Amino acid sequence: MERVVVVGAGLAGLRTVVGLREQGYAGELTLVGAESRGPYDRPPLSKAILSGKSDDSALPFDPEKLRVDFRPGVRATRLRGDVVETAGPGEASGPDLDFDGLVLATGAEPVVLPGEGARYLRTHDDAHALRAALRPGAAVVIVGAGWIGAEVATAARTLGCRVTVVEQAPTPVAHALPPQVGRHLAPWYAEAGADLLLDHRVAAVGPNAVEFADGTTLRADVVLVGVGVRPATGWLAGSGLELDRGVVVGADLAAGRPDVYAVGDVAARWSPRYGARVRGEHWDDALRAPAVAVANLLGGAQAYDPVPYVWSEQFGRMVQYAGLPDLPGTRLVWRGDPATDDRWSVFWLDQDARVAAVLAVDQPRDFVAGRRIAESGAAVDPALLADPAVSVKSCVAGSAG
């Protein structure tokens, strides 16, 4: 292998480049990034940067040291055989990049609602523009009560904005949490001084208003849409790769041909652990998956099959979540009462009492132990698990404590 191209200069793309050099690849290496800046971390965009605690989230990156031809502001437009076609600033046609190894790390793009002028939060520039608009007293409407919507609402309230969050589902974080869990997150909004409008379907958005499906309108100084993302695969149409809510890859992260791999938000990977296709869409995948893809690109035979993981900082709480809760036959085991306790956790157990998922609110020990047990596949004692006085690690079936 002599020429490797990595498309996407976020965390996943950077970790791929680093992994290639660390694992001994000495050939030509090109990193293509659609944005004009170097690699940076995205989680701080809706946290530290938006709240004003930080101005930048750039990742350590030295192209010369890594011996990588870094091409910022260059967008991949088509994959044709063993060639990546590109476009530069102003959509000018760029050079064709031929390869004998390709890693796709193009990430995801925000789901866009009908209308024009609303804000979306995905890039460094988006975060800084939004922060400038979050002035004290400004009326801010956020469409979507998921992880990002809650984090933006948290920052906006901290900055003194009047905040309304609109959600079409009956509970927050409905894309990830069932109603019996998600409903316990709803009171947090009122406690923080934000309005939460559930069961409200949005028909269109603009720079200063949200129009609902019933014809009513909610006006604001700032409108932000955070209703999810879609993998950035448009440029791969006609490439011959299988696309189904992402680039379809196996547990080895190979995309149907031996020289092409996909990592991070753009990958829809097969999980032997769950017997299902999984899209991570989170920082942890971008950090960990590239090492496996690189090893296999260089001739290895590794599998990437972790328990999915995400965290969120909202309204003064640390929320940590791992696993897939919607597997058939799962049941809930609560540790603490969300109605009365500030700190609590909930576990999803499958039919064999193995941990399918865990959500912890300001309970890092519960979470760390629960995630490890989920990774191991060990069964737990449900009765012990339901007792907050018993450590989670002591709940493993047959454990001596």
C-alpha positions as CSV (number, residue, x, y, z in Angstrom):
1,M,0.0,0.0,0.0
2,E,1.5,3.3,-1.1
3,R,-1.3,6.0,-1.2
4,V,-3.9,6.4,1.5
5,V,-6.6,9.1,1.5
6,V,-8.6,10.1,4.5
7,V,-11.7,12.1,3.8
8,G,-12.9,14.1,6.7
9,A,-10.7,16.1,9.1
10,G,-12.6,15.9,12.3
11,L,-11.6,13.7,15.3
12,A,-12.2,10.5,13.4
13,G,-10.1,11.6,10.5
14,L,-7.3,12.8,12.7
15,R,-7.2,9.6,14.7
16,T,-7.0,7.7,11.5
17,V,-4.0,9.7,10.3
18,V,-2.3,9.3,13.7
19,G,-3.1,5.6,13.8
20,L,-1.7,5.0,10.4
21,R,1.7,6.4,11.4
22,E,1.6,4.7,14.8
23,Q,0.9,1.4,13.2
24,G,3.8,1.7,10.8
25,Y,2.3,3.0,7.6
26,A,5.1,4.9,5.8
27,G,3.5,5.7,2.4
28,E,1.8,8.8,1.0
29,L,-1.0,10.1,3.2
30,T,-3.5,12.8,2.3
31,L,-6.1,14.3,4.7
32,V,-9.0,16.2,3.1
33,G,-11.1,18.5,5.2
34,A,-14.1,20.5,4.0
35,E,-13.6,23.2,6.6
36,S,-10.8,25.8,6.4
37,R,-9.4,25.0,9.8
38,G,-7.6,22.0,11.3
39,P,-9.1,19.2,13.3
40,Y,-11.1,20.2,16.4
41,D,-13.3,18.6,19.0
42,R,-17.1,19.0,18.5
43,P,-18.5,18.3,22.0
44,P,-17.2,21.6,23.4
45,L,-19.2,23.5,20.7
46,S,-22.5,23.1,22.7
47,K,-20.8,23.2,26.1
48,A,-17.6,25.3,26.9
49,I,-17.5,27.3,23.7
50,L,-21.2,28.2,23.7
51,S,-21.2,29.2,27.3
52,G,-18.1,31.4,26.9
53,K,-15.8,29.2,29.0
54,S,-13.5,28.5,26.0
55,D,-12.9,30.0,22.6
56,D,-11.4,27.0,20.8
57,S,-11.4,23.2,20.8
58,A,-8.5,22.6,18.3
59,L,-6.9,19.2,18.6
60,P,-3.1,18.7,18.6
61,F,-2.2,18.3,14.9
62,D,1.2,18.7,13.2
63,P,1.0,17.8,9.5
64,E,4.7,17.9,9.1
65,K,5.4,15.6,12.0
66,L,2.7,13.2,10.7
67,R,4.0,13.5,7.2
68,V,0.5,14.1,5.9
69,D,-0.6,16.3,3.0
70,F,-3.4,18.2,4.7
71,R,-5.9,19.9,2.4
72,P,-8.3,22.2,4.3
73,G,-11.2,23.8,2.5
74,V,-11.3,20.9,0.1
75,R,-14.6,18.9,-0.2
76,A,-14.9,15.4,-1.6
77,T,-17.6,15.4,-4.4
78,R,-17.5,11.9,-5.8
79,L,-15.9,8.5,-5.3
80,R,-15.1,6.9,-8.7
81,G,-13.3,3.6,-8.6
82,D,-10.0,4.3,-6.9
83,V,-10.3,8.0,-7.2
84,V,-11.7,10.7,-4.9
85,E,-12.9,13.7,-6.9
86,T,-12.8,17.1,-5.0
87,A,-13.8,20.7,-5.1
88,G,-12.1,23.6,-3.5
89,P,-13.3,27.0,-2.2
90,G,-16.1,28.5,-4.3
91,E,-16.9,25.0,-5.6
92,A,-14.0,25.2,-8.1
93,S,-13.0,21.7,-9.3
94,G,-10.1,20.3,-7.4
95,P,-7.6,17.6,-8.1
96,D,-8.5,14.0,-8.3
97,L,-6.9,11.9,-5.5
98,D,-6.1,8.4,-6.4
99,F,-5.6,5.8,-3.7
100,D,-5.0,2.2,-2.8
101,G,-6.4,2.8,0.7
102,L,-9.4,5.0,1.6
103,V,-10.9,5.9,5.0
104,L,-14.2,7.7,5.0
105,A,-14.6,10.0,8.0
106,T,-17.0,12.7,6.7
107,G,-19.2,12.7,9.8
108,A,-22.7,13.9,9.7
109,E,-24.8,16.9,8.8
110,P,-27.7,18.5,10.7
111,V,-31.3,17.5,9.8
112,V,-32.7,20.6,8.1
113,L,-36.3,21.7,8.7
114,P,-38.4,23.5,6.1
115,G,-37.8,27.3,6.0
116,E,-34.7,29.5,5.8
117,G,-32.7,31.5,8.3
118,A,-32.7,29.3,11.4
119,R,-29.5,28.4,13.0
120,Y,-27.9,25.0,13.2
121,L,-25.0,24.0,15.4
122,R,-22.4,21.7,13.8
123,T,-19.2,23.7,13.2
124,H,-16.8,26.0,15.1
125,D,-18.1,29.0,13.2
126,D,-21.7,28.0,14.0
127,A,-20.9,27.9,17.7
128,H,-19.2,31.3,17.7
129,A,-22.0,32.9,15.7
130,L,-24.6,31.5,18.0
131,R,-22.7,32.6,21.1
132,A,-22.6,36.1,19.8
133,A,-26.4,36.0,19.4
134,L,-27.1,34.7,22.9
135,R,-27.4,38.1,24.5
136,P,-28.9,38.6,28.0
137,G,-32.7,39.0,27.6
138,A,-32.8,37.6,24.1
139,A,-35.7,35.3,23.3
140,V,-34.3,32.0,22.1
141,V,-36.4,29.1,20.6
142,I,-34.7,25.8,20.3
143,V,-36.4,23.1,18.2
144,G,-35.5,19.7,19.6
145,A,-35.2,18.5,23.2
146,G,-32.4,16.0,22.6
147,W,-28.9,16.0,23.9
148,I,-27.9,19.1,21.9
149,G,-31.1,21.0,22.5
150,A,-30.7,20.6,26.2
151,E,-27.1,21.7,26.2
152,V,-27.8,24.8,24.1
153,A,-30.7,25.6,26.5
154,T,-28.4,25.3,29.4
155,A,-25.8,27.7,27.9
156,A,-28.5,30.1,26.8
157,R,-30.0,30.3,30.3
158,T,-26.6,30.7,31.8
159,L,-26.1,33.7,29.5
160,G,-29.4,35.2,30.6
161,C,-31.6,34.4,27.6
162,R,-35.3,33.7,27.7
163,V,-35.5,30.1,26.5
164,T,-38.2,28.0,25.0
165,V,-37.5,24.4,23.8
166,V,-40.0,22.8,21.4
167,E,-40.2,19.1,21.0
168,Q,-42.6,17.1,18.9
169,A,-42.4,14.0,21.1
170,P,-44.1,13.7,24.5
171,T,-40.8,13.5,26.4
172,P,-37.2,14.8,26.0
173,V,-34.5,12.7,24.3
174,A,-37.2,10.6,22.7
175,H,-34.8,9.4,20.0
176,A,-32.8,7.5,22.7
177,L,-34.9,7.1,25.8
178,P,-38.3,5.5,26.3
179,P,-41.0,7.8,27.7
180,Q,-40.9,6.2,31.2
181,V,-37.3,7.4,31.5
182,G,-37.3,10.5,29.4
183,R,-40.2,12.1,31.3
184,H,-37.9,12.4,34.3
185,L,-35.8,14.9,32.4
186,A,-38.7,17.2,31.6
187,P,-38.8,19.0,35.0
188,W,-35.2,20.1,34.6
189,Y,-36.2,22.7,32.1
190,A,-38.6,24.5,34.4
191,E,-36.1,24.3,37.3
192,A,-33.6,26.2,35.0
193,G,-36.2,28.8,34.0
194,A,-36.7,27.4,30.5
195,D,-40.1,26.7,28.9
196,L,-40.5,23.2,27.4
197,L,-43.3,22.7,24.9
198,L,-43.8,19.0,24.3
199,D,-46.1,17.4,21.6
200,H,-45.5,20.4,19.4
201,R,-44.8,19.6,15.7
202,V,-42.9,22.3,13.8
203,A,-43.9,23.0,10.2
204,A,-41.3,25.6,9.3
205,V,-38.6,27.7,10.8
206,G,-37.1,31.1,10.1
207,P,-34.6,33.4,11.6
208,N,-37.1,34.9,14.1
209,A,-40.0,32.6,14.2
210,V,-41.2,29.0,14.4
211,E,-44.4,28.0,12.7
212,F,-46.3,25.0,14.2
213,A,-48.3,22.5,12.3
214,D,-51.6,23.9,13.7
215,G,-50.8,27.3,12.1
216,T,-49.7,29.2,15.2
217,T,-46.4,31.0,15.4
218,L,-43.8,31.5,18.1
219,R,-41.5,34.5,17.6
220,A,-38.0,34.8,18.9
221,D,-34.7,36.7,18.5
222,V,-32.9,33.5,17.8
223,V,-34.1,30.2,16.4
224,L,-31.9,27.1,16.7
225,V,-32.7,23.7,15.2
226,G,-31.3,20.6,16.9
227,V,-33.4,17.7,15.7
228,G,-30.6,15.3,14.8
229,V,-28.1,14.6,12.1
230,R,-27.7,12.5,9.0
231,P,-24.5,10.9,7.8
232,A,-22.7,12.9,5.2
233,T,-22.9,10.4,2.3
234,G,-24.4,12.4,-0.5
235,W,-21.1,12.5,-2.4
236,L,-21.0,8.7,-2.3
237,A,-24.1,8.2,-4.4
238,G,-23.2,5.9,-7.4
239,S,-19.9,4.8,-5.8
240,G,-21.0,1.2,-5.5
241,L,-20.8,1.3,-1.7
242,E,-23.9,0.2,0.2
243,L,-25.6,3.2,1.9
244,D,-28.3,2.7,4.5
245,R,-28.4,5.5,7.1
246,G,-24.7,5.7,6.7
247,V,-21.9,3.7,4.9
248,V,-22.7,0.1,5.6
249,V,-19.7,-1.6,7.2
250,G,-19.1,-4.9,9.0
251,A,-17.6,-5.2,12.5
252,D,-14.3,-4.9,10.7
253,L,-15.4,-1.4,9.5
254,A,-14.8,-2.4,5.9
255,A,-17.2,-0.9,3.4
256,G,-17.7,-3.8,1.0
257,R,-14.3,-3.7,-0.6
258,P,-11.0,-4.4,1.0
259,D,-9.4,-0.9,0.4
260,V,-12.3,1.2,1.8
261,Y,-13.2,1.7,5.5
262,A,-15.6,4.0,7.3
263,V,-15.3,5.4,10.8
264,G,-17.2,7.8,13.1
265,D,-20.6,9.3,12.4
266,V,-20.7,8.3,8.8
267,A,-20.5,4.5,9.5
268,A,-23.4,2.2,10.0
269,R,-21.6,-0.8,11.5
270,W,-22.8,-4.3,12.2
271,S,-22.6,-5.2,15.8
272,P,-22.3,-8.9,16.7
273,R,-22.9,-7.9,20.3
274,Y,-26.4,-6.7,19.6
275,G,-27.2,-8.6,16.3
276,A,-28.1,-5.2,14.8
277,R,-26.7,-2.4,12.8
278,V,-25.5,0.5,14.9
279,R,-24.7,4.1,14.2
280,G,-22.7,5.6,17.0
281,E,-23.0,9.3,16.2
282,H,-20.9,10.2,19.2
283,W,-17.4,11.3,20.2
284,D,-16.4,7.9,21.6
285,D,-16.8,6.2,18.2
286,A,-14.7,8.8,16.5
287,L,-12.0,8.3,19.1
288,R,-11.8,4.5,19.2
289,A,-12.9,3.1,15.8
290,P,-10.0,4.5,13.7
291,A,-7.4,2.3,15.3
292,V,-9.4,-0.8,14.3
293,A,-10.0,0.5,10.7
294,V,-6.3,1.3,10.3
295,A,-5.2,-2.1,11.6
296,N,-7.5,-3.9,9.1
297,L,-6.5,-1.6,6.2
298,L,-2.9,-2.6,6.9
299,G,-3.8,-6.3,6.8
300,G,-5.3,-7.1,10.2
301,A,-8.5,-8.8,11.2
302,Q,-9.8,-6.9,14.1
303,A,-13.5,-6.3,15.1
304,Y,-14.9,-3.1,16.5
305,D,-18.0,-3.8,18.7
306,P,-18.1,-1.6,21.8
307,V,-21.1,-0.7,23.9
308,P,-22.2,2.7,22.4
309,Y,-21.6,5.6,24.8
310,V,-22.6,9.3,25.1
311,W,-22.5,12.0,27.8
312,S,-24.3,15.3,28.1
313,E,-24.0,18.2,30.5
314,Q,-27.3,19.8,31.0
315,F,-28.8,22.1,33.7
316,G,-26.0,21.5,36.1
317,R,-26.2,17.7,35.7
318,M,-23.9,15.1,34.2
319,V,-25.9,12.6,32.2
320,Q,-24.0,9.5,31.0
321,Y,-25.6,6.9,28.8
322,A,-24.4,3.6,27.3
323,G,-25.9,0.7,25.4
324,L,-29.0,0.0,23.4
325,P,-32.1,0.1,25.5
326,D,-34.7,-0.9,22.9
327,L,-33.6,-4.5,22.6
328,P,-36.6,-7.0,22.8
329,G,-37.6,-8.1,26.2
330,T,-35.6,-5.6,28.3
331,R,-36.8,-4.5,31.7
332,L,-35.9,-1.5,33.8
333,V,-34.2,-1.5,37.2
334,W,-34.1,1.8,39.0
335,R,-31.4,2.9,41.5
336,G,-32.9,5.8,43.3
337,D,-36.2,7.6,42.6
338,P,-35.9,10.3,39.9
339,A,-39.0,12.0,41.4
340,T,-37.3,12.8,44.7
341,D,-33.5,12.1,44.2
342,D,-31.1,14.5,42.5
343,R,-28.8,11.6,41.7
344,W,-30.1,8.4,40.2
345,S,-29.5,5.7,37.6
346,V,-31.5,3.2,35.6
347,F,-30.4,-0.1,34.0
348,W,-32.0,-2.0,31.2
349,L,-31.6,-5.7,31.6
350,D,-32.2,-8.3,28.9
351,Q,-34.0,-11.6,29.4
352,D,-30.8,-13.1,30.8
353,A,-30.3,-10.3,33.3
354,R,-27.4,-8.8,31.3
355,V,-27.0,-5.1,31.1
356,A,-28.3,-3.8,27.8
357,A,-28.0,-0.2,28.7
358,V,-27.5,2.2,31.6
359,L,-28.3,5.9,32.2
360,A,-26.8,7.7,35.1
361,V,-27.5,11.2,36.4
362,D,-24.7,12.5,38.6
363,Q,-23.8,8.9,39.4
364,P,-20.4,8.3,37.8
365,R,-19.6,5.2,39.8
366,D,-22.9,3.5,38.8
367,F,-22.2,4.4,35.2
368,V,-18.5,3.3,35.0
369,A,-19.3,-0.1,36.7
370,G,-22.5,-0.5,34.6
371,R,-20.7,0.2,31.4
372,R,-17.9,-2.3,32.2
373,I,-20.5,-5.0,33.1
374,A,-22.3,-4.3,29.8
375,E,-19.0,-4.6,27.9
376,S,-18.3,-8.0,29.6
377,G,-21.7,-9.5,29.0
378,A,-22.0,-10.7,32.6
379,A,-25.4,-11.2,34.2
380,V,-26.4,-9.3,37.3
381,D,-28.6,-9.9,40.3
382,P,-31.6,-7.6,39.7
383,A,-32.6,-7.4,43.4
384,L,-29.2,-6.3,44.4
385,L,-29.0,-3.9,41.5
386,A,-32.2,-2.2,42.7
387,D,-30.6,-1.3,46.1
388,P,-28.6,2.0,45.8
389,A,-26.7,1.0,48.9
390,V,-25.1,-1.9,47.0
391,S,-22.3,-1.1,44.6
392,V,-23.1,-1.9,41.0
393,K,-19.9,-4.0,40.7
394,S,-21.1,-6.2,43.5
395,C,-24.3,-7.0,41.6
396,V,-22.6,-9.3,39.1
397,A,-24.2,-12.7,39.5
398,G,-21.9,-14.9,41.6
399,S,-19.8,-12.0,42.6
400,A,-18.1,-12.2,46.0
401,G,-18.6,-8.4,46.4
